[in-house]
Amino acid sequence: MRLLLVEDDRMIGDSLRAALRLEGYAVDWVRDAAAAQSTLASERFDLVLLDLGLPKGDGLEVLRALRSRHDATPVIVLTARDGVGDRVAGLDAGADDYLVKPFELDELSARMRAVLRRHSGRAQPLLTHAGVTLDPATRQVTRDGVPVLLSAREFAVLEALMARPGALLSRAQLEDRLYGWGEEIESNAVSVYIHQLRRKLGADFIRNVRGVGYFVGEASA
Ligand code: CA
């Protein structure tokens, strides 16, 4: 999952980015409204965490511009503004949810999972396929009921593939979900994670179309 964090407070941004990377998210961070506008106009993210009080503009403007382009990327507003009016304005401008600072990381994570689940059209929180079950909330994976230990990045690859059974994901699309800007990518990293996942989940669990990408389940036409 690739996230854009829009936050001008360096301490909050640093700690959020570090914590979310540990959870296996690819996190890119911009610090003002203008940078958020240009980044969102040119790149795709699975989720945006958006502070409202920003230099060079306002978070609400960023959100309105995104929605005026009919871009449905899920947005969670993070705000120190605790007035009811600000929360209503955020939701009316197209936010999917909001959190008032200060908040606990656990609550942010839970809300992120809920928003992503609703956005993907899944009411069912567990992902299952061929005896393998992945729980995005607890980050536990089982194979035939037996827990399987995965690294954060192996989990991220598996979650991306299981979230859309049959959909082909290219190596570049998987790398996008694993790494934020400026993080060094080993050229064979995705192959290594796929290899590890096949070793742990069965050789046939993740399939590939040579030169195109990887998928779980029946390939869609
Ligand atoms: Ca701020």
Boltz pocket constraint, residues with backbone or C-beta under 6 A from the ligand:
constraints:
  - pocket:
      binder: B
      contacts: [[A, 7], [A, 8], [A, 9], [A, 51], [A, 52], [A, 53], [A, 54]]
      max_distance: 6.0
